[in-house]
């Protein structure tokens, strides 16, 4: 299995945003995510880190 969990990095902490992500599509300042179960979310910000070995995606909100 190659899916990963997505977390939001805020105030020095990582908070779970979406589990079992298998699709991540950046679209300008937004990131479209979909998991194995068809759940979809759109996040406004950017990818801070992706760890393929740990199956982890870290997102951070866009700063104005």
Number of C-alpha atoms within 10 A of each C-alpha: 6 9 16 21 17 24 21 21 19 11 6 6 9 14 13 13 17 18 18 18 23 16 13 16 11 15 12 9 11 16 17 14 20 18 19 12 10 10 12 13 13 14 19 16 17 19 20 13 13 14 10 11 8 9 15 18 24 19 23 17 16 12 7 3
